[in-house]
Amino acid sequence: MSMRSKPNRRRTTTPRRDGKIVVRGVQRDRPDLRKLSRAVIAMTQAEAEREAQAQQEHKGIERRPEDSTDE
């Protein structure tokens, strides 16, 4: 029996300087509903956080003490 080693199948990665991420879809007969629902929930939570942060910033601008002296 010869002791052959398996070829190294590990892909060499080069560092990307442009910061782009490539996503390729895989067609399936049925979508993974659990994964899809987690993605939708995460997107909705992120949107709610952005809206809440924008609302807090808007309230902070309205309640500035220097603005209230002009009334």
C-alpha positions as CSV (number, residue, x, y, z in Angstrom):
1,M,0.0,0.0,0.0
2,S,1.3,3.4,-0.9
3,M,0.9,6.2,1.5
4,R,-0.2,9.0,-0.7
5,S,-1.2,12.3,1.0
6,K,-4.4,14.0,-0.1
7,P,-3.9,17.1,-2.2
8,N,-4.3,20.3,-0.3
9,R,-7.8,21.4,-1.3
10,R,-7.9,24.4,1.0
11,R,-8.5,27.6,-1.1
12,T,-6.0,30.3,-0.8
13,T,-7.6,33.5,0.0
14,T,-6.2,36.9,-1.0
15,P,-7.1,39.9,1.1
16,R,-9.7,42.0,-0.6
17,R,-9.0,45.7,-0.5
18,D,-12.2,46.9,-2.0
19,G,-14.4,45.5,0.8
20,K,-17.0,43.9,-1.5
21,I,-18.7,40.8,-0.5
22,V,-20.0,38.4,-3.1
23,V,-23.1,36.3,-2.3
24,R,-24.2,33.5,-4.7
25,G,-27.6,31.9,-4.3
26,V,-28.3,28.2,-4.4
27,Q,-31.6,27.2,-6.0
28,R,-33.5,24.8,-3.8
29,D,-36.8,23.1,-4.2
30,R,-38.1,24.7,-1.0
31,P,-36.7,27.7,0.8
32,D,-35.3,27.4,4.2
33,L,-38.1,29.1,6.1
34,R,-36.2,29.2,9.4
35,K,-33.2,31.0,7.9
36,L,-35.5,33.3,5.9
37,S,-37.5,34.2,8.9
38,R,-34.4,34.9,11.0
39,A,-33.1,37.2,8.2
40,V,-36.4,39.1,8.1
41,I,-36.5,39.5,11.9
42,A,-33.0,40.8,11.9
43,M,-33.7,43.3,9.2
44,T,-36.8,44.5,11.0
45,Q,-35.0,44.9,14.3
46,A,-32.2,46.9,12.6
47,E,-34.7,49.2,11.0
48,A,-36.6,49.7,14.3
49,E,-33.2,50.6,16.0
50,R,-32.4,53.1,13.3
51,E,-35.8,54.7,13.6
52,A,-35.6,54.9,17.4
53,Q,-32.1,56.4,17.1
54,A,-33.3,59.0,14.6
55,Q,-36.2,59.8,16.8
56,Q,-34.0,60.3,19.9
57,E,-31.7,62.6,17.9
58,H,-34.7,64.6,16.6
59,K,-35.9,65.0,20.2
60,G,-32.5,66.0,21.4
61,I,-32.4,68.8,18.7
62,E,-35.9,70.1,19.7
63,R,-35.1,70.3,23.5
64,R,-31.8,72.2,23.3
65,P,-31.7,74.9,26.0
66,E,-30.4,77.6,23.6
67,D,-33.4,77.1,21.4
68,S,-35.9,77.6,24.2
69,T,-34.7,81.1,25.0
70,D,-35.7,82.4,21.5
71,E,-39.4,81.9,22.2
